[in-house]
Amino acid sequence: MNQFLRSLSPTQQVAALFLIIFGVLAVVSATAFFLSFREKRNPVHDAAWQAELAHFRKLLGTTWFMALVFWIGWALGETVATVLFALISFFALREFITLSPTRRGDHRSLILAFFVVLPIQFWLVATARFDLFTVFIPVYVFLAIPVTSALANDPSQFLERNAKLQWGIMVCVYGMSHVPALLLLSFPGYEGKSAFLVFFLVFVVQTSVLVQHLISRRMQRAPFAPNVSRSFNWTSWAIGIAVASLVGALFSFITPFRFGQALAVSVIACISGSMGHLVMKALKRDRGIPNWGRKDAGVTGANGLLDRVDALCFAAPIFFHSIRWYFNA
C-alpha cells in the first residue's frame, strides 16, 4: 500500500488523502447518527450519554467543515484557496466585532479593517511577500488604526475600542492569513505537496482540542480556570497535547519533517492552538455574551464560525514562522 501511494503523483497523493479523510468522516458520522436512535432505558444515564453524543457530533461537524474548506481550497488552486481563507477571515472578524457594541467614531476604522487591511494582507500572502505580510499588521496597521480613530473626533473609551479592533484583526486576519501561506512554502523534494502541510496543522490541532474535550468530560476534574472554561484542566490538556503530538509524529511521512521534527512542531502547534482556544473563551466571558447567532447557538460557540477556527488562528502563525525559521523555507 505504501509503495502504491509513493508511485502516485503529488496531486494524486493529496486527492487520495482527502478521499480517506471523507471516507473516515462518513463512517464516523453514520455511526454517530445511528447511535442517536439507541433505545433509552435509564433516563438519567441515557440523558447524559445523549448529551455527550450531541457534543461529539458538534465537534464532528466542525471537523467536516474544516475538511471541506481545505478540500475546496486545494481543488481550486492556491489563488482561490487564498480568497477562500480571506472570506473566512472576513466573517470571523465580523463575528468578533459584534461581541461588543461599536460607536459612530469606529466606522472609519472598521471600514479600514474590513476593506483595506484584510484584502492587502491576503494579497501579500498570495504574492508570497513573506517579509512584508509578517509585519504589515503588527506594525503599520496597529499604528494606523488609532490614528484613524483619533481623526473621528471621539475620545470616549478610546483605548478599549481600538484595542478590541486591533486584537480582532490580529486573531481573525493576521492569524488566519498564515494558513494559505503554508501552501507557498518551499521544501526540497516536497514540490506540489504543500496541501499535506496544511492538513497536518489542522489535523493535529483539531485532534488536540477533540481529545482535551473528551478526556475532560470523562475525568470530571475540577477546572483550573472555572471563570474562563469549565472544561479546562491541566491533566486533560496534557493528555490532549501528548496524544495529538504523537499522532502528528506518526504522520511525519506526509510532511517534509522527520519523526522527531514532526513531534516537535506538533507540540508547538497544539500548545499554541489550545491556549488560543482558552484565550477566546476568556474574551467571550469578558463580553458576557454566551451565545452567537441563533439563541441556542454559542456566540463563539460550536455553531459560530469563530469558534471553529479560533485554535487554528493562534496555531497557524506560530507553526508557520517556526518551520520557516528552522528549515529556512
C-alpha positions in Angstrom: 0.0 0.0 0.0 2.8 2.4 0.9 4.6 1.6 -2.3 1.4 2.2 -4.3 1.0 5.7 -2.6 4.6 6.6 -3.3 4.1 5.7 -7.0 1.3 8.3 -7.3 2.0 11.9 -8.4 1.8 14.7 -5.7 -1.7 15.7 -6.9 -2.9 12.1 -6.8 -1.5 11.6 -3.3 -3.3 14.7 -2.0 -6.5 13.5 -3.7 -6.1 10.1 -2.0 -5.6 11.8 1.3 -8.9 13.7 1.0 -10.7 10.5 -0.1 -9.5 8.7 3.0 -10.5 11.7 5.2 -14.0 11.9 3.8 -14.4 8.2 4.0 -13.5 8.0 7.7 -15.7 11.0 8.5 -18.6 9.5 6.6 -18.3 6.2 8.6 -17.9 8.0 11.9 -20.8 10.4 11.2 -23.1 7.5 10.1 -22.2 5.6 13.3 -23.0 8.6 15.5 -26.2 9.2 13.6 -27.5 5.6 14.2 -26.3 5.6 17.8 -28.7 8.6 18.4 -31.6 6.2 17.8 -30.5 3.9 20.6 -33.3 2.8 22.9 -33.5 4.8 26.1 -33.9 2.6 29.2 -32.2 4.5 32.1 -33.5 8.2 31.9 -30.5 9.7 33.9 -27.7 7.6 32.3 -29.1 7.8 28.8 -29.7 11.6 29.1 -26.0 12.1 30.0 -24.9 9.7 27.2 -27.1 11.5 24.6 -25.7 14.9 25.7 -22.1 13.5 25.2 -23.1 12.1 21.8 -24.6 15.5 20.8 -21.4 17.2 21.9 -19.3 14.8 19.9 -21.5 15.4 16.8 -20.9 19.1 17.1 -17.2 18.5 17.2 -17.6 16.2 14.2 -19.4 18.9 12.4 -16.5 21.3 12.9 -14.2 18.6 11.5 -16.4 18.2 8.4 -16.4 22.0 7.9 -12.6 22.2 8.1 -12.1 19.3 5.8 -14.5 20.7 3.2 -12.9 24.1 3.3 -9.4 22.7 2.7 -10.6 20.3 0.0 -12.2 23.2 -1.9 -9.1 25.3 -1.4 -6.8 22.6 -2.7 -9.1 21.6 -5.6 -9.5 25.2 -6.9 -5.8 26.2 -6.6 -3.6 28.3 -4.4 -5.1 31.7 -5.5 -8.7 30.5 -4.9 -7.6 29.0 -1.6 -6.2 32.3 -0.5 -9.5 34.1 -1.5 -11.5 31.4 0.4 -9.5 31.9 3.6 -9.9 35.7 3.1 -13.7 35.2 3.2 -13.4 33.0 6.3 -11.3 35.7 7.9 -13.9 38.4 6.9 -16.8 36.5 8.5 -14.7 35.6 11.6 -13.8 39.2 12.1 -17.4 40.2 11.7 -18.3 37.8 14.5 -15.5 39.1 16.7 -16.6 42.7 16.3 -20.2 42.0 17.2 -19.0 40.8 20.7 -19.3 44.4 21.9 -21.1 47.5 20.5 -19.3 50.0 18.4 -19.6 53.8 18.3 -20.1 56.1 15.4 -16.4 57.1 15.7 -15.4 53.5 14.9 -16.9 53.4 11.4 -13.8 54.6 9.6 -11.6 52.2 11.5 -14.0 49.3 10.7 -14.0 50.2 7.0 -10.2 50.3 7.1 -10.1 46.9 8.8 -12.6 45.1 6.5 -12.0 46.6 3.1 -8.3 47.7 3.2 -6.3 45.8 5.8 -7.9 42.4 5.1 -7.5 42.5 1.3 -4.0 43.8 1.4 -2.9 41.2 4.0 -4.2 38.3 1.8 -2.8 39.9 -1.3 0.6 39.9 0.3 0.2 36.2 1.1 -0.9 35.4 -2.5 2.1 37.2 -3.9 4.4 35.4 -1.4 5.7 38.7 0.1 6.5 37.0 3.3 8.8 39.7 4.8 6.1 42.3 4.4 3.0 40.3 5.3 4.5 39.3 8.6 4.9 42.9 9.8 2.1 44.7 7.9 -0.5 44.2 10.6 1.6 44.2 13.8 3.5 47.4 12.7 1.7 49.5 10.1 -1.9 48.6 10.8 -1.5 48.8 14.6 -0.3 52.4 14.2 -2.9 53.3 11.5 -6.0 52.1 13.4 -5.7 54.6 16.4 -4.8 57.4 14.1 -7.9 56.8 12.0 -9.9 56.6 15.2 -8.5 59.8 16.6 -9.4 61.6 13.4 -13.0 60.6 14.0 -13.0 63.0 17.0 -14.5 60.5 19.5 -12.2 60.0 22.6 -14.8 58.1 24.6 -13.4 54.7 25.6 -10.7 55.3 23.0 -8.2 52.7 24.3 -10.8 49.9 24.8 -12.3 50.4 21.3 -9.0 50.4 19.5 -7.6 47.5 21.5 -10.7 45.4 20.6 -10.4 46.1 16.9 -6.6 45.6 16.9 -7.0 42.3 18.7 -9.7 41.2 16.3 -7.5 42.0 13.3 -4.6 40.2 14.9 -6.6 37.0 15.5 -9.0 36.8 12.6 -6.9 38.4 9.8 -3.3 38.0 10.7 -3.6 34.5 12.2 -5.9 33.1 9.5 -3.7 34.5 6.7 -0.9 32.2 7.8 -2.9 29.1 6.8 -2.9 29.7 3.0 0.7 31.0 3.4 1.7 27.4 4.2 0.8 26.4 0.6 3.6 28.7 -0.6 6.4 27.4 1.5 9.1 25.5 -0.5 10.9 22.4 0.8 13.4 20.4 -1.3 11.7 17.3 -2.8 8.3 18.4 -1.5 7.0 20.3 -4.5 3.3 20.1 -5.1 2.6 18.6 -1.7 2.0 21.8 0.4 -1.6 20.8 1.0 -0.3 18.0 3.2 1.3 20.6 5.4 -2.0 22.4 5.8 -3.7 19.2 6.6 -1.0 18.2 9.1 -1.5 21.5 11.0 -5.3 21.3 11.1 -5.3 17.6 11.9 -3.0 17.9 14.9 -4.7 21.0 16.3 -8.2 19.6 15.9 -7.1 16.3 17.4 -5.7 18.1 20.4 -8.9 20.1 21.0 -11.1 17.0 20.5 -9.1 14.8 22.9 -9.0 17.5 25.5 -12.8 17.9 25.4 -13.4 14.2 25.5 -10.9 13.5 28.3 -12.2 16.4 30.4 -15.8 15.2 30.1 -14.8 11.7 31.2 -12.4 12.6 34.0 -14.6 15.2 35.6 -11.6 17.0 37.2 -12.0 20.4 38.8 -11.4 23.1 36.1 -8.2 25.2 36.5 -9.8 28.4 35.5 -13.6 27.9 36.1 -14.4 31.5 35.3 -13.0 31.1 31.9 -13.6 27.5 31.0 -15.4 24.8 32.9 -13.7 22.1 30.8 -10.0 23.2 31.0 -7.7 21.4 33.4 -4.0 20.6 33.2 -4.5 16.8 33.1 -6.8 16.7 30.1 -4.7 19.5 28.5 -1.5 17.5 28.8 -3.1 14.3 27.6 -4.6 16.1 24.6 -1.2 17.6 23.7 0.6 14.3 24.1 -1.9 12.3 22.0 -2.1 14.8 19.2 1.6 15.3 19.1 2.3 11.6 18.9 -0.3 11.3 16.1 1.4 14.1 14.3 4.7 12.4 14.6 3.2 9.2 13.2 2.0 11.2 10.2 5.5 12.6 9.6 5.6 10.7 6.3 3.2 13.2 4.7 5.4 16.1 5.7 9.0 17.2 4.9 9.8 16.5 8.6 11.5 13.6 10.2 9.8 11.8 13.1 11.4 13.9 15.9 10.8 17.2 13.9 7.2 16.3 13.3 6.8 15.6 17.0 8.3 19.0 18.0 6.3 21.1 15.6 3.1 19.2 16.6 3.8 20.1 20.3 4.2 23.7 19.2 1.0 23.8 17.2 -1.0 22.0 19.8 0.1 24.2 22.7 -0.5 27.4 20.8 -3.8 26.3 19.5 -5.1 25.1 22.8 -4.0 28.3 24.6 -5.6 30.3 21.8 -8.9 28.4 22.3 -8.7 29.3 26.0 -8.0 32.9 25.3 -11.0 33.2 23.1 -13.2 31.7 25.8 -11.9 34.3 28.2 -12.8 37.0 25.7 -16.3 35.6 25.4 -16.8 35.5 29.2 -15.5 39.1 29.4 -18.1 40.3 26.9 -20.8 38.4 28.8 -22.3 37.0 25.7 -22.7 33.2 25.9 -24.4 32.6 22.6 -23.8 33.5 19.0 -26.1 33.6 16.0 -29.3 31.7 16.9 -30.5 31.8 20.5 -29.4 28.2 21.1 -26.0 28.6 19.5 -22.8 29.8 21.0 -21.5 33.3 20.3 -18.2 31.9 19.7 -19.7 28.5 20.4 -20.0 25.4 18.3 -22.3 27.0 15.8 -20.2 30.1 15.3 -17.5 30.3 12.6 -15.1 31.9 15.0 -15.1 29.0 17.4 -14.4 26.6 14.6 -11.2 28.4 13.7 -10.0 30.1 16.9 -7.4 27.5 17.8 -6.2 27.5 14.2 -5.8 31.3 14.1 -3.4 31.1 17.1 -1.6 27.9 15.9 -1.0 28.9 12.3 1.3 31.9 12.6 3.4 30.2 15.3 3.6 27.0 13.3 4.4 28.9 10.1 7.2 31.0 11.5 8.7 28.1 13.5 9.1 25.8 10.5 10.1 28.7 8.2 12.8 29.8 10.6 14.1 26.3 11.4 14.0 24.9 7.8 14.7 28.3 6.1 11.8 27.5 3.8 
